[in-house]
Each structure stands twice: as C-alpha cells, then as structure tokens.
Amino acid sequence: MNHLFNVYPLNDITIVKALGSYVWDDNGVQYLDMYGGHAVISIGHTHPHWVRRIDEQLHKIAFYSNSINIPLQEELASKLCQMSGKNDYQLFLCNSGAEANENALKLASFHTGRKKIIAFKKSFHGRTSLAVAATDNPKIVAPVNETDNVIFLPFNDEKALEKCFAEKGKEISSVIIEGIQGVGGIRIADESFLQKIRSLCDEYGAIYIADSVQCGYGRSGKFFSHDYANVNADIYTMAKGMGNGFPIGGVLISPKIEAKFGMLGTTFGGNHLACAAALAVLEVMEKENLIEQAKQRGTYLLNRLKSVEGIENLRGKGLMIGFDVPDSIKDLRKNLLFNHHIFTGAANPNIIRLLPSLAIAKRQVDEFIDVLKEEVGSLSANSSAVV
C-alpha cells in the first residue's frame, strides 16, 4: 500500500545526487537539469558555499522561535535590500511562495481597509486560501476558497485595467501580478502595463504586489523582473530561488505600509537554517555575478533556440524561457527526459519551460541545444513519414 496521498503524476525516476546543473538517479544515470525543480535551484545544486553555510549553522542552532532576537534575519534583510536596490523596504520572512502571496494580500487589505483584488488570466499565485483564489485555475480552487473579491482581467490589457479602476477603484485593495507568468506559460508583462498598474494604484490608493516567486531573484537578468519597467512595487513576494532548495519565502514591504504587532506571524519563517541558506544564495549571487550571468546566458540560450527549426513562439527574459511545441512533436519533453536524460518544465497546452540554474555553463547550454535539435529533427521526420 502507498501511504502517500497521491496528488502528483510522477516520472519513474529517483534522484539521489546533484551537483551544479546535473543530477543523478539511483542507477547512476546523469541528467542535465534545465528546470531547476520548478525554478528553485538558483546558484546550482549543492553549491559548496551553500552546503558549508547550512552545515556550520546546523552545528550552532537550527531553530528557535520569533520570540527572540535572530541576528541572521537582520543580516539577510539588509543583504537582500542592498542587492535588490530596495534599500528603504522591510522584510517579513515566511516559508513558501504561496505563504508570501497570502501575507502580501492580507497586508494590502490591512493597509487599505478594502477587499477587492485584481489578478490576471492565466495567473498562478499559490494554493493557500487567498493565493489560490487569485489563481486563474478553477480546478484547484476548493468551494471554501471561492470569493467574489477577486477580479480577473486579461493580461497586458491596459484598457480593461483602466475600466475596472474607473468602476471599482475605491474598493480595490491591491493588484497582484507576476512580472513573467510561469505556470501561465512564460508570458511577459509589458513594461507599459506595469507602469499603468503603478499609476492607477497611486491614483486610487491601491497596493501594487509584484509576485516575484518564480520570476524574481535574478532569474530574469534583473533582481526582480518588474524592474524592467522602472517602477517600484509596494510589495514584492519571493521564494523558490531564495533558498536554492531550502524552504524559505519573503515579503519585501515598502515604507508606506506600517508594521503593527500581531498583524502577521509565522512559526518556522526566518528560522536560523533558512536564513543561513538564503544568505549563502545572496553571497554566491554577488560573488559570482549571477544576475548578469543569467542575462548573458539567457540571451545566448534564446539566440541558440532561434536556430532550432520546429519549435514555435519562443519568448523569455534571462533564464526564464518558454516555447510552444506543435502537436506533430508533442512527445518532445518526454523524449528529452527518457531518451536523452534532460529535465525541462511544462505548461499547458504544449509549452516547454526552461528554468535552469543561474550558474549554468555555456557548454551545458550547447549540450541542451544539440540534443534538442536532434530530437526535434527525429520527431519531425517520423511525423512526416506517418503523414
């Protein structure tokens, strides 16, 4: 009997070791990781500095509650604000992206005294109560999560946004938007659209929440992908790449929002081990210049992908890249994994997502492109032969 609650469709692969941009299964087979476990691996699997930071902290203290001073939290907050360029913001630490978005939406409502939330078609913000209500996927919204407080608008539609604010502006607590939609299929928010959100939030007193859980932490070639629009959000949420695999999330909050005792809380958020892991990530990102590398490697990967005949609608920024897979080669992702031992991500319908470590080497990009060309060519030839 399987005692695990069966909610994941699993590939029959057991990964037991990882290093850099490679992982190995229990049979010793090496895989190239072009997905980073849902964009979580930011500095490379088991980076030695990350391992050392966690190990050293584990031998001191792993956990105590937020009822005492934890200097590592202040060290992390200071480093994060400095590297992100949000020097006058403050950090609330939690455990995941869903929890970060949940707390951000609550903060906005506390601050404004309002209930309505604007979210967008094909959005994904998490699976907890408010976060899932603001996610455009009815299949994962339980009846208890249903609310009429969330308004879904078309992505990148400035006129629809203006109309909604004109009609309901004084009811709107916040606008929550991914700078690049991940689960939605690597859909990039127009810079003018983000600027319009900023101006309308200012005009109507609403809070701009930049969901940076997947598109943040340097992945896009800037610390937050929203930074491409040259606007500051009121709240940034983050997780995934923040801990390089150690569970941690964060809410970066502008000075316009005042902290009050008891308004937010967490048992495990900001624990000693999580802070050590997150500090290691920032230290490696800074030392190895990984945000700039993500930009350069992303440009190189995009340019190489342009030479692959058969894939469609290539898009992305930095190392957050997607392309469409025609029905004629619909087995591409499966074949990359099982025939060539390369992990990639998916988004429906027929979209491949590439979210490798920011430290991926040029030769590993070339390795991927060579295999991709071979497999696309083979599938295309077989499809033509059948026709």
Secondary structure, 3 states (H helix, E strand, C coil): CCCCCCCCCCCCCCEEEEEECEEEECCCCEEEECCHHHHCCCCCECCHHHHHHHHHHHCCCCCCCCCCCCHHHHHHHHHHHHHHCCCCCEEEEECCHHHHHHHHHHHHHHHHCCCEEEEECCCCCCCCHHHHHCCCCHHHCCHHHCCCCEEEECCCCHHHHHHHHHHHHHHEEEEEEECEECCCCCEECCHHHHHHHHHHHHHHCCEEEEECCCCECCCCCCCEHHHHHCCCCCEEEECHHHCCCCCCEEEEECCCCCCCCCCCCCCCCCCHHHHHHHHHHHHHHHHCCHHHHHHHHHHHHHHHHCCCCCCEEEEEECCEEEEECCHHHCCHHHHHHHCCCEECEEECCCEEEECCCCCCCHHHHHHHHHHHHHHHHHHHHHHHHHC
